[in-house]
């Protein structure tokens, strides 16, 4: 279990098509679920077991799965993900600050506030050559934020986010991403991993169920 192994796990696509709620309901898989999946693998789960944990959490938060049930089976709520993984995330205000602010294994989230994360990515490497810096990430459904990879699928390439085209504005605060962009935040690997351990420890049984909040 380490930042490096977590980053390496993120270079393997998750299993979104098997994260179903039963009865034929397979809600959209999200980038946040993928980050959780890789963190569970880093803590010792196989691909299949990590997927079972992600599914158990999603089902526990799904109004369509709660009695009496129904046909509304949305994806994992961003509010749950924020409350369980994003507390204390650090704002990266400018492109100039990016390289020095992040380390391999960090999870980066994009959104108007840490209470409303819109996208998650994992830092897999960084480099500086003759003063030119690069920060590479992996993620799921990167297309809305980075314009790369397929919609609602794993983006199977390292993507450099230290590019001028992804940063907008000037002065002490810039936005990040396609179009007008949004705020970029860092969750250190240790924080994300520890929180994943807590969530992982609340998943039990066969079929697996999540007993946390």
Rosetta blueprint (number, residue, H / E / L):
1 X L
2 X L
3 X H
4 X H
5 X H
6 X H
7 X H
8 X H
9 X H
10 X L
11 X L
12 X L
13 X L
14 X L
15 X L
16 X H
17 X H
18 X H
19 X L
20 X L
21 X L
22 X L
23 X L
24 X L
25 X L
26 X L
27 X L
28 X L
29 X L
30 X L
31 X H
32 X H
33 X H
34 X H
35 X H
36 X H
37 X H
38 X H
39 X H
40 X H
41 X H
42 X H
43 X L
44 X L
45 X L
46 X L
47 X H
48 X H
49 X H
50 X H
51 X H
52 X H
53 X H
54 X H
55 X H
56 X H
57 X H
58 X H
59 X H
60 X H
61 X L
62 X L
63 X L
64 X L
65 X L
66 X L
67 X L
68 X L
69 X L
70 X L
71 X L
72 X L
73 X L
74 X L
75 X L
76 X L
77 X L
78 X H
79 X H
80 X H
81 X H
82 X H
83 X H
84 X H
85 X H
86 X H
87 X L
88 X L
89 X L
90 X E
91 X E
92 X E
93 X L
94 X L
95 X H
96 X H
97 X H
98 X H
99 X H
100 X H
101 X H
102 X L
103 X L
104 X L
105 X L
106 X L
107 X E
108 X E
109 X E
110 X E
111 X E
112 X L
113 X L
114 X H
115 X H
116 X H
117 X L
118 X L
119 X E
120 X E
121 X E
122 X E
123 X E
124 X E
125 X E
126 X E
127 X E
128 X E
129 X E
130 X L
131 X L
132 X E
133 X E
134 X E
135 X E
136 X E
137 X E
138 X E
139 X E
140 X E
141 X L
142 X L
143 X H
144 X H
145 X H
146 X H
147 X L
148 X L
149 X L
150 X L
151 X L
152 X L
153 X L
154 X E
155 X E
156 X E
157 X E
158 X E
159 X E
160 X E
161 X L
162 X L
163 X L
164 X H
165 X H
166 X H
167 X E
168 X E
169 X L
170 X L
171 X L
172 X L
173 X L
174 X L
175 X E
176 X E
177 X L
178 X L
179 X L
180 X L
181 X L
182 X E
183 X E
184 X E
185 X E
186 X E
187 X E
188 X L
189 X H
190 X H
191 X H
192 X H
193 X H
194 X H
195 X H
196 X H
197 X H
198 X H
199 X H
200 X H
201 X L
202 X L
203 X E
204 X E
205 X L
206 X L
207 X L
208 X L
209 X E
210 X E
211 X L
212 X L
213 X L
